[in-house]
Amino acid sequence: MSHVEPSFYELTKAYFDCRKNKRNTPSALAFEQNLERNLIKLHEELVDGSYAPGKSICFVVTRPKAREVWAADFRDRIVHHLLYNKIAPRFYAGFIADSCACIPGRGTLYAANRLTAKIRSASQNWSKPTYYLKCDLANFFVSIDKNVLQKQLEKRVTEPFWSELIHTILWHDPRLNVEIRGEKELLAKVPQHKRLTEQPSHLGLPIGNLSSQFFANVYLNALDQHIKHKVGAKHYIRYVDDFILLHDSAEWLNAALTEISSWLPMTLGAKLNTSKTILQPVSRGVDFVGHVIKPWYTVTRKRTVSEALSRIEKIPDKDLLATANSYFGLLGQSNSSHHHRALLARRVLKLGYPVNKDLKKAYKKLKKDDQE
């Protein structure tokens, strides 16, 4: 492992990684106006220790429920990518294969397919009674204890520069330099116990930054290891803070729930959201990462389908094509999605956009000359 500061090449690579999805944001455009000068200045600040995070933007999204999102300045996002590129591989090497989200190749489709395979294995191809325990953590991102997380990170990052950069990013309080955007009425829709603005300084990570997503996985690796090696769950999977255990005994799963419920607050300072804890037979269907897994087929969650149909009718025309194709891709992840894709296709066709015969992609509107 390197004990030196980042090279200018590493910073440039982090910049290109960052700009993939953020290039047209105002802060990204401003940074790119004097790209070379800004990268050199950022590199100098990192090397001489004068780097400090800048202003964040806070706004509220309402789907699927109201929550705060914190967007760091573009130059800070570059630094997040720089740190992630440097230290993530050493952490990923120690993660279990069933830890998903913010890990290359382990998105929602990976998680759904992985759980489907586990259910088929545990139930012997749906022929043996099997139960599932589904849990999620209460107010997860705003309740992460940064003191605990700091110790977890320090175990694998010992180089002085990178350790100090972790501390700078982890303990930066975006509430001290923030621009609130959007209507105040939307902010009021976020419950106080789910607001980062209402937490003590040692609790909570800002939702919306790569660093927070990565740190969250490091934080919950302890839970993964505990459930696999101490609780002894053979069939287990986690996506962010939602996790599922499978077993042929409901009593065993109840005992596991009791043990996990007591371990979480003692070790991580976290607790389960009891209102979302589910224990029932897998034959009823398992709702996970937007999919409902049933015997021999999967379908997209009804709420997701309803949201897709509703958004298509309300979204601005300039965004419709990209949004429609995003939903076609999402629905197509389920192996029994034809009916739902047909519903979406009807809405898209009604608005004048052609759809291919497989109901998997929408195209640009035909020009009037072409239609004639």
N, C-alpha and C positions, 0 to 999 in steps of 0.2 A: 504494500500500500504506500502511496506517495505521501510524503510529509511536507510538500511544498505547496505554494499558492497555485491557483489555476493559471494555465497558460492563456494567452490571448486566443489561441485556436479553440480551446475548450469553451471560452466565453462566446466566441463567434458561433460555434456549433449550438450552444444553448439558445442563442438568439434565433437561429434558423428553426430550431425545434419549437420555440415559442411563437414565432410568427405564422406558423401553419394555420392556426385557428383564430388568431387575433390581429391579423394584418390590417384590417380595415377599421379598427377601433381608433378613436381620436388620439389616445396616448401612443399607440403604435405608429400612427402616421406622423405624429410630432417627433417621435424618436428617429424615424427613418429619414426625416428631412436633412439631418446632419448625422447620418448613420456612423461613419467612421469616427468622427469626433466624439460622439456619444458613447460608442463602445470603448474607445480608448480611455475616456474619462471614467467610465464605470469600472474598467479594469484597474485603473490607478487607485480608485477608491477602495476596491476590494483588497488590493495588495498592501496599501498603506494603512488599512484598518479604519478608514474614515467613512466607509459605506454605512448608510442608514436608510431603512425603508421610507418611502414617501407616502403620499396621500392615497387613501383607499376610497372607493365608491361603494356605497351601500344602497341596495334597492330590494324590493320585495317581489318574488314570483308567487303566483297563486296556484300553479299546477304542480303536483296533484293537490297540494295544500299550501297555504300561505307560509312562507319562510324567508328569512333574511338571506341575501347573497352579498358577499363581500368581494369586490374586484380590486385586486392590487394594481398599482401603476405598472405600465408595460415593462419598465426597466427592472422593477422588482420581480416581475414574472420571469424575466430572463435569469435572474439570480436563482429563483426557485428551480428552474430547469437545470441550471449549472449544478446546484447541489444534488438534485435528483439524479442527474446523469452520473455523478461521481459516486454516490453512496448506495443507490437503490440496488444494484446487482448483488452486493454483499448481503443485504437483507433478504432479497428474494431467494437467494440460495438456501436460506433456512426456513422459508415458509412452506407449509404443507401444500399439496397440489389442489386442495379444496378451499383455499383462500382466494376469493375472487374480487374483482373491481379494482381499477387503477393498476392493473398488472398486465403487461403486454400479452395478448391472446386469451385473456380471461375475463371477457365481458359477460353480458347477460345471456347470450346464446351458449357460451361455454358452460356457464353455471346451470342453465336449464338442461342441457344435454348431460352434464355430469350427474345432476340429481336424478334424471330419468334412468340413467344406467345404474345408479345406486338402488333406486326403487326396484328395478327389475331383478337386481342381484339379491336384495334382501327378501323380496317376496317370491323369489323363484319364478320369474315371469308372471307375476300377478296371480299365482296359484296358491300362495301361502299367506294367511292373515298377517298383515304388517301394519304398524302404527308409526305415525310421525309426530314429533314434537317440534313446533315452530315457535321461535322466540325472536324478539328484537329488544334493543337496549333503549331505555327511556332517555329522550332528549340527548341523543348520543353526542353530536359534535360540540354542543355547548357545555357538556359535562365532562369532557376529557380533562383529566388532571395532568397539567403540564409538568409537574414535579415528577410524577411517575414516568411520563413519556421521556423526559430528559434523561433519566437513568437508563431507560431501555435503549435510547440512541447512543449513549456514551459507551455502552458495552461493545459496540462494533465500530464506533468512530472515535479513534484516539488521536488522530493527527491534529495538532494545535489549530491550524487555520480552519479546517473543516468543522472541528468541534465548536469553534467560536462562531462560525457562520450559522451553524444549527441553532446556537443560543440566540443569535440576533434575530433570526426568522421566527423561531418558536415563541420567544417572549416579546416580540413586537406587539404592541397593543394598537390595533387599527382604529379603535374608538377615539384615540387622542388626536387623530388627523384624518378626518373623514368628511366626505361630501354625501349627504343624503339625497337621493334622487327618487322621484316618483311622488305620488299623492300620499299625504299623511294618513288618509283613510286606509290605505293599503297596509301601512306599517302597523296600524291599530289592529289589523286582523291577525297579526302574529301574536300568539299568547306570550305573556311576559316570561314564562319559564322556558320558552324556546328562543329567546332573544339573547344574542351574545352581549348586547348592551346592558343586560341586567345581571350578568355574572361577575363574580369576583375575578380579579386579574389572573389568578392561577388556574382558572377553569375556562375551557372552551377554545376551539379553533374556528377561524372564519371559513364558512362554507363558500366554495368557489375558487379556491387556490389549489394548484397542483401540490404544493407542500402540505396542505391540510389533508388531502386525500391520501398521500403517501404516509404521512405521520399516523393517520388513523389506522392504516394497515399494520404498521409497526406496533401500535398500541394494542391491537386486538390479536396479534400473533400469540400473545400470552394465553388468551382465551382458547385459541385453536389448539395450542399444545396441551393445555390443561384438559380439554374435552377429549382429545385423541388419546393421550397417554395416562391421565389420572382417572378421568371418568370412564375411559375405556370404550368410547363410542367407535364402532367399526365403520358405520356409515354416517358421515357428517359432512356438511358443507356450509360455507358462509359467504354472503355477498354484502359487503360493508357491515352493517350492524344487524342484518337479518341472518339467522342461522337455523339449520334444521338437523335433527338427529332422527335416525330410523332404528326401529327394533321390533322384534316380534312380540315383545311384552310391554303392555301399557304400564304395568307396575314398575318395570325397570326404568322406563322413561320418566315416570313420576319421581322416582328416587334421584335420577340424574338432574331433574329440574330443581329439586330441593338442594342438591349439592352445589349446582351452578349458582343458584340464587344467593347462597351464603358466601361462596367464593368471590363473586364479582365485587361486592363492596369492600371486602377485606383486602383484596389485591389490587384492583384497578380503581376503586372508588366509584364504580358504576353499578347500575341496577337494571333489572328487566322491566319492560313495560308490560305489566300483568294483564292489561286489557287486550293485548295483542298476542298473548300466549295461547297456542292451540295444540291440543292433543287429541287426535282422532285417527281412524283407519285411513290408509292411503287410498283405499278403494273409493272414497268420497271425492278424491281429487286433491292435489296439492298445489296451492297458489304460491308461486315463487318467481321473482324477477319478471313480473308481467305475464307469465305463462301459467296456465292451469294444466297440470300434468294428470292425466286420467289413464285408465287401462288402455294401452296400445295407441294412444294419440294425445296430442297436446293442442290446446287452443289458447288464443290470446285472452287475457282478462277482459271481462265485459266493460269495465270502467275505461280501460284503454281504448277499446273500440268506440265506445260512445264519445270519448274525448276527441278521437280522430275525426269522426263524422261531424262533430260540432265545430271543431277548429277549421275544417275545410270550408265551411260555409261563412265563416267570419273573418278569415285571414285576408290581409291585403293581397291583391292580385300579383304583385311583384314577388311575394314570398310563397305563393301557392304551389308552384311546381316543385320546389325543393322540399316543402313540407309534405306534399302528397307522396313523393317518392320515398321520403324518410319513413312515412307510415306504411307504404307498401313493403318496404324492407323489413320493418318491425313485424308486421302481420305475417309476412312470409317465413319468419323464423319458426312458427308453429306448423306442424305437419298436417293440421286439419284446418286450414285457413281460407279455403276457397270462398266460403259463404261471406266471411268478413271482408275479404278483398273485393268481392263483387259489390258489396254495399258501398265500399269506398269508391270503387270505380264508377258507380252510378252517379255519385255526388260530383266527382271530378269531370265526368262526361257532360253532366248538366251545365257545368260552368265553362264548357267549350274546349276542354283539354283532351286530346286523344289518349287512349290507353291501349297498350298492346293486348293481344288476344289471350295471353297467359295471366292477365290482370296483375302484372308485377311492376309496371313502369308507366308513368305518364310522360307526355311529350309537350313541347311548346304548342301554343295555339296556331292553327293554320291561318295564314294571311287570307284576306278576302279574295285576292286574285286566285289563290290556290283552291279555295272553297268553290269558286265559280268554275 
